[in-house]
Amino acid sequence: MTQYNKLIDLGLDEMASTLLTTPIIDLGRDERTLAIQAYDLRIELIREANKGFKLQLKPFHNIISDNMDRTLNPMNGKHYDSKSSYYKAVKEAGGVIMGNEKQAPKKEFSFNDDQIKRDIYATAKQLGHKL
């Protein structure tokens, strides 16, 4: 089924369907106006056809899985594919799990032109240059 036939099935007449399937550059000024009106009508017909449809959104929760790739625990030599079992075994053996710590925000670095000049002058003086 062509796009033209789909538009007719949607409820548009042949002229509107022709205007909507013709490249806009090939249309005259009056035909462009009619094409815009046909487009608006098409949107109205689509909304009317989908009036009874209700989108049902289910709440989405961030779930962190307990699964992980098979991992060797260096503390006891056993393999684990469960994070909780692995963490428990490491802690029981006296180990510490690291890597989930929160990082402190980085300080913004700014240049102080006066300090840079003093540093360059001091460095040059230490190297024996006469300024």
CNS distance restraints for C-alpha pairs under 8 A (distance, minus, plus):
assign (resid   1 and name CA) (resid   5 and name CA) 6.20 0.50 0.50
assign (resid   1 and name CA) (resid   6 and name CA) 6.81 0.50 0.50
assign (resid   2 and name CA) (resid   6 and name CA) 6.34 0.50 0.50
assign (resid   3 and name CA) (resid   7 and name CA) 6.32 0.50 0.50
assign (resid   3 and name CA) (resid  21 and name CA) 7.33 0.50 0.50
assign (resid   4 and name CA) (resid   8 and name CA) 6.54 0.50 0.50
assign (resid   4 and name CA) (resid  17 and name CA) 5.72 0.50 0.50
assign (resid   4 and name CA) (resid  18 and name CA) 6.90 0.50 0.50
assign (resid   4 and name CA) (resid  21 and name CA) 6.47 0.50 0.50
assign (resid   5 and name CA) (resid   9 and name CA) 6.16 0.50 0.50
assign (resid   5 and name CA) (resid  17 and name CA) 8.00 0.50 0.50
assign (resid   6 and name CA) (resid  10 and name CA) 6.15 0.50 0.50
assign (resid   7 and name CA) (resid  11 and name CA) 6.69 0.50 0.50
assign (resid   7 and name CA) (resid  12 and name CA) 5.84 0.50 0.50
assign (resid   7 and name CA) (resid  17 and name CA) 5.67 0.50 0.50
assign (resid   7 and name CA) (resid  42 and name CA) 7.82 0.50 0.50
assign (resid   8 and name CA) (resid  12 and name CA) 4.90 0.50 0.50
assign (resid   8 and name CA) (resid  13 and name CA) 5.93 0.50 0.50
assign (resid   8 and name CA) (resid  14 and name CA) 6.55 0.50 0.50
assign (resid   8 and name CA) (resid  17 and name CA) 6.37 0.50 0.50
assign (resid  10 and name CA) (resid  42 and name CA) 7.69 0.50 0.50
assign (resid  10 and name CA) (resid  45 and name CA) 6.92 0.50 0.50
assign (resid  10 and name CA) (resid  46 and name CA) 7.60 0.50 0.50
assign (resid  11 and name CA) (resid  45 and name CA) 7.25 0.50 0.50
assign (resid  12 and name CA) (resid  16 and name CA) 5.99 0.50 0.50
assign (resid  12 and name CA) (resid  17 and name CA) 6.17 0.50 0.50
assign (resid  12 and name CA) (resid  38 and name CA) 7.74 0.50 0.50
assign (resid  12 and name CA) (resid  41 and name CA) 7.85 0.50 0.50
assign (resid  12 and name CA) (resid  42 and name CA) 7.09 0.50 0.50
assign (resid  13 and name CA) (resid  17 and name CA) 6.20 0.50 0.50
assign (resid  14 and name CA) (resid  18 and name CA) 6.04 0.50 0.50
assign (resid  15 and name CA) (resid  19 and name CA) 6.21 0.50 0.50
assign (resid  16 and name CA) (resid  20 and name CA) 6.20 0.50 0.50
assign (resid  16 and name CA) (resid  34 and name CA) 7.53 0.50 0.50
assign (resid  16 and name CA) (resid  35 and name CA) 6.68 0.50 0.50
assign (resid  16 and name CA) (resid  38 and name CA) 5.33 0.50 0.50
assign (resid  17 and name CA) (resid  21 and name CA) 6.28 0.50 0.50
assign (resid  17 and name CA) (resid  38 and name CA) 7.73 0.50 0.50
assign (resid  18 and name CA) (resid  22 and name CA) 6.13 0.50 0.50
assign (resid  19 and name CA) (resid  27 and name CA) 7.89 0.50 0.50
assign (resid  19 and name CA) (resid  31 and name CA) 7.16 0.50 0.50
assign (resid  19 and name CA) (resid  32 and name CA) 7.87 0.50 0.50
assign (resid  19 and name CA) (resid  34 and name CA) 7.45 0.50 0.50
assign (resid  19 and name CA) (resid  35 and name CA) 5.19 0.50 0.50
assign (resid  19 and name CA) (resid  38 and name CA) 7.55 0.50 0.50
assign (resid  20 and name CA) (resid  35 and name CA) 5.88 0.50 0.50
assign (resid  20 and name CA) (resid  38 and name CA) 7.01 0.50 0.50
assign (resid  20 and name CA) (resid  39 and name CA) 6.83 0.50 0.50
assign (resid  22 and name CA) (resid  26 and name CA) 6.87 0.50 0.50
assign (resid  22 and name CA) (resid  27 and name CA) 7.37 0.50 0.50
assign (resid  23 and name CA) (resid  27 and name CA) 7.09 0.50 0.50
assign (resid  24 and name CA) (resid  32 and name CA) 6.73 0.50 0.50
assign (resid  27 and name CA) (resid  31 and name CA) 5.55 0.50 0.50
assign (resid  27 and name CA) (resid  32 and name CA) 5.84 0.50 0.50
assign (resid  28 and name CA) (resid  32 and name CA) 6.07 0.50 0.50
assign (resid  29 and name CA) (resid  33 and name CA) 6.56 0.50 0.50
assign (resid  30 and name CA) (resid  34 and name CA) 6.36 0.50 0.50
assign (resid  31 and name CA) (resid  35 and name CA) 5.98 0.50 0.50
assign (resid  32 and name CA) (resid  36 and name CA) 6.22 0.50 0.50
assign (resid  33 and name CA) (resid  37 and name CA) 6.38 0.50 0.50
assign (resid  34 and name CA) (resid  38 and name CA) 6.04 0.50 0.50
assign (resid  35 and name CA) (resid  39 and name CA) 6.05 0.50 0.50
assign (resid  36 and name CA) (resid  40 and name CA) 6.26 0.50 0.50
assign (resid  37 and name CA) (resid  41 and name CA) 6.17 0.50 0.50
assign (resid  38 and name CA) (resid  42 and name CA) 6.05 0.50 0.50
assign (resid  39 and name CA) (resid  43 and name CA) 6.32 0.50 0.50
assign (resid  40 and name CA) (resid  44 and name CA) 6.31 0.50 0.50
assign (resid  41 and name CA) (resid  45 and name CA) 6.16 0.50 0.50
assign (resid  42 and name CA) (resid  46 and name CA) 6.16 0.50 0.50
assign (resid  43 and name CA) (resid  47 and name CA) 6.18 0.50 0.50
assign (resid  44 and name CA) (resid  48 and name CA) 6.12 0.50 0.50
assign (resid  45 and name CA) (resid  49 and name CA) 6.05 0.50 0.50
assign (resid  46 and name CA) (resid  50 and name CA) 6.22 0.50 0.50
assign (resid  47 and name CA) (resid  51 and name CA) 5.89 0.50 0.50
assign (resid  66 and name CA) (resid  82 and name CA) 5.54 0.50 0.50
assign (resid  66 and name CA) (resid  83 and name CA) 5.27 0.50 0.50
assign (resid  66 and name CA) (resid  84 and name CA) 6.56 0.50 0.50
assign (resid  67 and name CA) (resid  81 and name CA) 5.95 0.50 0.50
assign (resid  67 and name CA) (resid  82 and name CA) 4.95 0.50 0.50
assign (resid  67 and name CA) (resid  83 and name CA) 6.18 0.50 0.50
assign (resid  68 and name CA) (resid  81 and name CA) 5.12 0.50 0.50
assign (resid  68 and name CA) (resid  82 and name CA) 5.86 0.50 0.50
assign (resid  68 and name CA) (resid  83 and name CA) 6.30 0.50 0.50
assign (resid  69 and name CA) (resid  81 and name CA) 5.58 0.50 0.50
assign (resid  70 and name CA) (resid  79 and name CA) 6.22 0.50 0.50
assign (resid  70 and name CA) (resid  80 and name CA) 5.46 0.50 0.50
assign (resid  70 and name CA) (resid  81 and name CA) 4.60 0.50 0.50
assign (resid  71 and name CA) (resid  79 and name CA) 5.30 0.50 0.50
assign (resid  71 and name CA) (resid  80 and name CA) 5.25 0.50 0.50
assign (resid  71 and name CA) (resid  81 and name CA) 6.35 0.50 0.50
assign (resid  72 and name CA) (resid  77 and name CA) 6.29 0.50 0.50
assign (resid  72 and name CA) (resid  78 and name CA) 5.76 0.50 0.50
assign (resid  72 and name CA) (resid  79 and name CA) 4.38 0.50 0.50
assign (resid  72 and name CA) (resid  80 and name CA) 6.43 0.50 0.50
assign (resid  73 and name CA) (resid  77 and name CA) 5.35 0.50 0.50
assign (resid  73 and name CA) (resid  78 and name CA) 5.53 0.50 0.50
assign (resid  73 and name CA) (resid  79 and name CA) 6.03 0.50 0.50
assign (resid  73 and name CA) (resid  80 and name CA) 7.22 0.50 0.50
assign (resid  73 and name CA) (resid  86 and name CA) 7.06 0.50 0.50
assign (resid  73 and name CA) (resid  89 and name CA) 7.95 0.50 0.50
assign (resid  73 and name CA) (resid  90 and name CA) 7.20 0.50 0.50
assign (resid  74 and name CA) (resid  78 and name CA) 7.66 0.50 0.50
assign (resid  75 and name CA) (resid  89 and name CA) 7.99 0.50 0.50
assign (resid  75 and name CA) (resid  90 and name CA) 6.36 0.50 0.50
assign (resid  75 and name CA) (resid  93 and name CA) 6.26 0.50 0.50
assign (resid  75 and name CA) (resid  95 and name CA) 7.46 0.50 0.50
assign (resid  76 and name CA) (resid  89 and name CA) 7.83 0.50 0.50
assign (resid  76 and name CA) (resid  93 and name CA) 7.45 0.50 0.50
assign (resid  80 and name CA) (resid  85 and name CA) 6.93 0.50 0.50
assign (resid  80 and name CA) (resid  86 and name CA) 5.78 0.50 0.50
assign (resid  81 and name CA) (resid  85 and name CA) 7.99 0.50 0.50
assign (resid  81 and name CA) (resid  86 and name CA) 7.62 0.50 0.50
assign (resid  82 and name CA) (resid  86 and name CA) 6.14 0.50 0.50
assign (resid  83 and name CA) (resid  87 and name CA) 6.01 0.50 0.50
assign (resid  84 and name CA) (resid  88 and name CA) 6.02 0.50 0.50
assign (resid  85 and name CA) (resid  89 and name CA) 6.15 0.50 0.50
assign (resid  86 and name CA) (resid  90 and name CA) 6.21 0.50 0.50
assign (resid  87 and name CA) (resid  91 and name CA) 6.20 0.50 0.50
assign (resid  87 and name CA) (resid  97 and name CA) 6.93 0.50 0.50
assign (resid  88 and name CA) (resid  92 and name CA) 6.08 0.50 0.50
assign (resid  89 and name CA) (resid  93 and name CA) 6.23 0.50 0.50
assign (resid  90 and name CA) (resid  94 and name CA) 6.49 0.50 0.50
assign (resid  90 and name CA) (resid  95 and name CA) 5.05 0.50 0.50
assign (resid  90 and name CA) (resid  96 and name CA) 6.79 0.50 0.50
assign (resid  90 and name CA) (resid  97 and name CA) 7.41 0.50 0.50
assign (resid  91 and name CA) (resid  95 and name CA) 5.00 0.50 0.50
assign (resid  91 and name CA) (resid  96 and name CA) 6.11 0.50 0.50
assign (resid  91 and name CA) (resid  97 and name CA) 7.68 0.50 0.50
assign (resid 111 and name CA) (resid 116 and name CA) 7.75 0.50 0.50
assign (resid 112 and name CA) (resid 116 and name CA) 6.31 0.50 0.50
assign (resid 113 and name CA) (resid 117 and name CA) 6.22 0.50 0.50
assign (resid 114 and name CA) (resid 118 and name CA) 6.27 0.50 0.50
assign (resid 115 and name CA) (resid 119 and name CA) 6.10 0.50 0.50
assign (resid 116 and name CA) (resid 120 and name CA) 6.16 0.50 0.50
assign (resid 117 and name CA) (resid 121 and name CA) 6.09 0.50 0.50
assign (resid 118 and name CA) (resid 122 and name CA) 6.03 0.50 0.50
assign (resid 119 and name CA) (resid 123 and name CA) 6.04 0.50 0.50
assign (resid 120 and name CA) (resid 124 and name CA) 6.06 0.50 0.50
assign (resid 121 and name CA) (resid 125 and name CA) 6.11 0.50 0.50
assign (resid 121 and name CA) (resid 131 and name CA) 7.86 0.50 0.50
assign (resid 122 and name CA) (resid 126 and name CA) 6.15 0.50 0.50
assign (resid 123 and name CA) (resid 127 and name CA) 6.27 0.50 0.50
assign (resid 124 and name CA) (resid 128 and name CA) 6.44 0.50 0.50
assign (resid 124 and name CA) (resid 129 and name CA) 5.39 0.50 0.50
assign (resid 124 and name CA) (resid 130 and name CA) 7.77 0.50 0.50
assign (resid 124 and name CA) (resid 131 and name CA) 7.92 0.50 0.50
assign (resid 125 and name CA) (resid 129 and name CA) 5.39 0.50 0.50
assign (resid 125 and name CA) (resid 130 and name CA) 6.75 0.50 0.50
assign (resid 125 and name CA) (resid 131 and name CA) 7.54 0.50 0.50
